[in-house]
Amino acid sequence: MPPVDHKKDELPIAFQLGATTWRVLLSLLSNRGAMGVRELSNKLSLSSPSVALYHLEKLVNLGLASKSASGEYYIRDDADLGFLDNYLFFEHGALPRMAFYAVFITGLLLVYAVTVPFDFGAHNVYALVIALAASSFFWLEVHRSRRLLRGQ
């Protein structure tokens, strides 16, 4: 009997999913409603509806999805999605919530740079350095979050 790897059990469920099951999960999240097996199979260009059914049942067994009486699958309200709570899901993808902070801080920086005449006074230099650092930090986090979601 092979040794049991307890480290795998400690990982969040989302990290234990294979590539296709991950795509199925993201598709259900971005759909914002129940999806049928054939609809999901067509949307993800899977080889057959039985492949979609296998991965949907896998999500049901993990407690992430449920099946409605009409045979459609949806994400459970009480599903433990871990870090995926930090994303907003749309029909064509996902956006890290951090992107709103990045846009806001960058907007403030641009408004400050356009409206306040620049001189080398301490307040101008401090304001620009802090705003540039904050904007850079937020955009780097947005980039990192998007790469994490894509599995890169």
Secondary structure, 3 states (H helix, E strand, C coil): CCCCCHHHHHCCHHHHCCHHHHHHHHHHHHHCCCECHHHHHHHCCCCCHHHHHHHHHHHHHCCCEEECCCCCEEECCCCCCHHHHHEEEECCEEEECHHHHHHHHHHHHHHHHHHCCCCCCHHHHHHHHHHHHHHHHHHHHHHHHHHHHHCC
